[in-house]
Amino acid sequence: MDSKQHFIEPAQLRIGIYVHLDLGWMDHPFTFNNFKIRNEKQLEEVRSLGLKKLRYDPLRSDCEPLPAIKASPSPRTPPAAEPLPAQPSVTQRFHTERLKQLHHAIHECEQKFVAAAHTVRQVTRNFRTQAAQAVQESETLVNAMVESVLTESDVVLHAMNGHSIAEETYVHSLNVSVLALVLAKSLNMTAEEARHLGMAAIFHDIGKEEIPDRILMKTEPLTKVEQSFYQQHAEIGAKLALEAGLPERIATIILQHHEHVDGSGYPHHLKQAQIDPLARLTSIVNTYDNLCNPLNSTQSMTPYEALSHLFATQRNKFDSAMLKLLIKCLGVYPPGSIVYLSTGVHGIVMSVNPSKPLRPFVMLHVPEVPREEPMVLDLSEEPGITITKCLRANQLPNNVAEYLSPRKRISYYFDKDKPADAG
């Protein structure tokens, strides 16, 4: 392998040359420090950086550089003028401002997630002793979520990575609520139906409050007796919901959230038409989140694996139209997926826009960029860059895994459509 470094002058550049920019990431307007020049605009932008020499890779270039221009000897060369400090180009200013916007949007969404998670924890803990207050607080949360989801022209689903709060079991209920409401938007659901769906999702596992921890926390397979006891949580939850004054529709969704369209679910082995449509939806997102976030985290699947598993091995259990809708809303590469890009860079899918499921936002492994404010790439703005494959966390090189810090548990929240382009 040729380890020699090759240099050329800016005048020798041409389309097809693969260059390495020996600059800080913020000192140029490009997505990466090394890339192949693909058009005249990129060619002129590289030349305008003011570099006297450029490192390039002959093996990854499509052509040879232009011949070097020999300067005519001058007997008396006047002293060079002091170079003016380089001014950031319009493209570079856009690049920097766009990244700030993306960081701000994700940070804002994380704050909303943490606040919502605290509310879910409180209403779950207080449901038995302060039912009226718990219902009121959960209604306030769900109403805000429904209004945000249904009134925005589009919503972006974010993966919440990095909060210890995401390790708590009650966040599962918030995940199910968020995912269910994102699907509700795609189904053009009425606000009332969406509120029923959100409330049922928040309280779908409330019946587990009556199940002993020795069963709930058991990581080995349950015995038949234990399984039978565990499955009672659906009926217990529906009963508690009615006692708390929740509408019958919400109690029905809680009762049926483990039913399957092929009759293999519980507690009553109902089939397709017998199951409330909102319960069929809740069943899908509940199963998906349990695959991503099982009790035993060593058995967790990446979001990409979980979707693939649902479709490949369990699709007969679920409403086919709603399962396809889940895949459409989460994208082929759901938030939290670990990906490898066509540029040879690893990343984690941070957010997905349902209108562009193949072009998510990806947090990149770029060592020269501080981990505290990592580079987030909007693939919808980079048509030349694609995701080539999805990976498991244990397939990442150690330095990449340390930088990206993929978590074993994934949580979700949503935000309005991506910020307007800076100009």
C-alpha positions, 0 to 999 in steps of 0.5 A: 500500500502506498503510504507516501503523501502527495501534494499539488498546487491549487492550480493543478486541481480539477474535478475528480481529484480526491483531496485532504484538507489539512485544516480545522473542520470549521475552517472550510465549508465542506462536510468532511476534511477529505473528499473527491471534488465533484463539480466546479463549485467545489473546485472553486471553493477549494481553490479559494481556501488560500492553501499554497499546497494541497494533499491529495490521494492519487489512488482515490482520484479519477484523474491526474492533476493538471500540470504544474505551472512553472513561474517565470523567473523575475530578477527583482521580486517585490516583497509580498503584501501582508495577506489579509485574514481569510473571510468565511465564505457564504457557504461556510457561514451557512455550514456553521449556522446550520450546525448550530441550529441542529444542535439547538433543535436537538438540545431543545427536544432533549429538554422536552423529553426530560420534562415529559419523562418526569411527568410520566414518572410522577403520574405512574407513581401516584396513580393508585393514591392520587388518581384524579391528580395523576389523570389531570397531569397526564392529560395536560402532557398528552394534550400538549403532545397531541397538539404539537404532533397534529398541528405541525406540518411535519414532525422530526422524531429524535433518539434521546441518547445520553440521559440516565433518565432513559434507563428507568422503566417508566420511560417505556410508557413515554416511548410508546406514547411518542411512537403511537402519536407519530403514527396517529399523525400519519393516519390523520387521526382526530384529536380526540382519538389521538388523546385517547391513544396517548393516555392509553399509551401512558397507562398501558402498563399501569396494571403491572403495579399489582404484579410482584417485582420477582416476576416483573424483574425476572430475566430468566424465562417465566414459568407457566404460573408466573406467565399467567400471573404476569398476563393479568396486568392487562385486565388489572390495568383496564380495571384501574383505568375505569376506577380512575374515571378514564373513558371506556375507550382508553380502558379497552386499549389498555386491556387489548394492548397485548392482543394479536391479529392472529389470535395468539395474544392475551388476555382473550385471544382476539383476532383482527376485527375484534381488536380496537384499531387503537389497541392494534396500533399500541400493540405494534409500538409496544412490541417494537420498544420492548425489542429495543429496550428489554429488561435484560439490556444484553438482549436489546436490538438496535432499532434497525434490527427491531424493525427487521425482526418485526417484519421478518418474523412477527408480521402475522401477529400485527395489523399489516397496514399499521406495521408498514406505517411504523416502518414508513414513519421510523424510516429504513434507518430508525433513530438510534441506528448505528450506520456506516456512510458511503464516505467511510465514516461511522455515525448514529441516526439522531432524527428522522423526518417521515417525509424523507425516511431515507435521508435522516440526521446522522451524528458523525464520528469526526475525531477533530470535532469536539464530542460535546458538540458533534457534527450532525449531518442532514442527509437530505442536504447531502445527495452524494452521501448515502448509508451503506449498512447498519451495524451493532454496537460491538461492530464499532472500532473502540475509538469510534464506540467511545466517541459515538457512545451508543446506548443500549437503551433508546428513548424517543421524542419529537420536535417540529420540522427541521429549522429553516435553512440559514442564508 
